[in-house]
Amino acid sequence: MRRLGLVYLVLIVVLGLSSCQPQPLSLAPPPQGLGATLNSNRSEYHPRLSYNGRYLVFASDRDAQRRILLYDVQRRQLIPLPGLNQPGILHDQPDISSDGRYIVYVSEQQGKPDIFVYDRQNFQAQAITRNVLATVRHPTISGNGRFIAFEVNRNGQWDVDIYDRGAGVELSTPDALIPTAPSSED
């Protein structure tokens, strides 16, 4: 009888310890209603974090349209991007500079996929591939915001181009703080 009790005790301890597996830590809240937070009941794509992890930029199918969203990880809220997303136009494949000032993305604002750079300080977007006679995709921006690399298909082959915004561009720095627009979605 004593032996049977010992077997049960060992079995309980082994089963108890096997259920003590470490669980991954998630900073993301569970999906909620459209527009409420980081995750929604719609698909989210192409997440990219700023240098220090403060900002997360991604594409989302919320409101039945692919658009670019910016999430402040510290405050756990979406940040408006006035002038970036336009109704009825696809916005996709974002990337973000080190301090979150510049967002680069693909958009079909001019009838074909182009690479745009959005400046969060002046709420302006600039097309950098307007005169490129090719298909472009998957942009990425250097930490300081000066250089943008992207894929380009001119003759049936995908190549990589690097665009230099010039020495006069105001650079992003990892420690810079970007003022946040008023708290409402664009």
Secondary structure, DSSP 8 states (H G I E B T S, - for coil): -HHHHHHHHHHHHHHHHHT--------S---BSTTSSS-BSS-EEEEEE-TTSSEEEEEE-GGGS-EEEEEETTTTEEE--TTT--TT--EEEEEE-TTS-EEEEEE-TTSS-EEEEEETTTTEEEESSTT--SEEEEEEE-TTSSEEEEEEESSSSEEEEEEE--TTS----TT-------SS--
